[in-house]
Amino acid sequence: MGIMIVVGLFVVVYTIASRAIDKSSHGTVRPWTTIVDIAEDAKLNRITADGSKVFIEVDPKNGVSHILVFDAETGKQIGELKFQPR
């Protein structure tokens, strides 16, 4: 029974250590620049980051707001949320 406890504890410690090493081994993120075309009269309401994504809320003067989604590590646009009025 004692051997099972020692082996189980070793597995838990090894798993935690390997996950910590994996996260830190990604290296540093290279700086990036992305140019996003928006309407001249549009307004950026909010910029929010969550994990590895950046969300930018765009409010055009004569239209419906939408949200642009970018990958925070590469700067590439990965999605867009558009809203339709009813």
C-alpha positions in Angstrom: 0.0 0.0 0.0 2.9 2.4 0.8 4.4 1.8 -2.6 1.2 2.7 -4.3 1.0 6.0 -2.4 4.6 6.8 -3.3 4.1 6.0 -7.0 0.8 8.0 -7.1 2.5 11.0 -5.5 5.4 10.7 -8.1 2.9 10.7 -11.0 1.1 13.8 -9.6 4.4 15.7 -9.1 5.7 14.6 -12.6 2.4 15.7 -14.3 2.5 19.1 -12.7 6.2 19.6 -13.5 5.8 18.6 -17.1 2.9 20.9 -17.7 4.7 23.8 -16.2 7.8 23.1 -18.4 5.6 22.8 -21.5 4.0 26.2 -20.9 7.3 27.9 -20.3 9.1 26.3 -23.3 7.1 28.2 -25.9 9.7 30.9 -25.7 9.0 34.6 -26.2 6.3 35.9 -28.5 7.7 37.9 -31.4 6.2 41.4 -31.8 3.7 41.8 -34.7 1.9 44.5 -36.5 -1.5 44.1 -38.1 -3.3 46.7 -40.2 -7.1 46.5 -40.0 -9.2 48.5 -42.5 -12.2 50.1 -40.9 -14.6 52.8 -42.1 -13.2 56.3 -41.7 -16.1 57.4 -39.5 -16.0 54.2 -37.3 -15.2 54.3 -33.7 -13.3 51.7 -31.6 -15.4 51.2 -28.5 -13.4 48.6 -26.6 -10.3 46.4 -26.8 -10.3 43.4 -24.6 -7.8 40.5 -24.2 -8.7 37.1 -22.9 -6.1 34.4 -22.9 -4.7 34.1 -26.4 -7.3 36.2 -28.1 -7.8 40.0 -28.6 -11.3 41.4 -29.1 -11.9 44.8 -30.7 -15.4 46.3 -30.8 -16.0 48.5 -33.9 -18.9 50.9 -34.0 -19.5 52.3 -37.4 -21.4 55.6 -37.5 -24.1 54.3 -40.0 -24.2 50.6 -39.2 -24.4 47.9 -36.6 -21.5 47.2 -34.2 -19.3 44.2 -34.7 -16.4 42.5 -32.9 -13.1 41.6 -34.6 -11.2 38.6 -33.0 -7.4 38.3 -33.3 -4.9 35.7 -32.2 -2.8 37.5 -29.6 0.4 35.6 -30.5 0.4 36.1 -34.2 -1.8 39.2 -34.8 -3.9 37.4 -37.4 -7.6 37.9 -37.5 -9.3 34.7 -36.7 -12.9 35.7 -36.6 -15.6 38.4 -36.6 -18.8 38.7 -34.8 -21.5 40.5 -36.7 -24.9 41.5 -35.2 -28.2 41.9 -37.1 -30.9 44.2 -35.8 -34.4 42.7 -35.7 
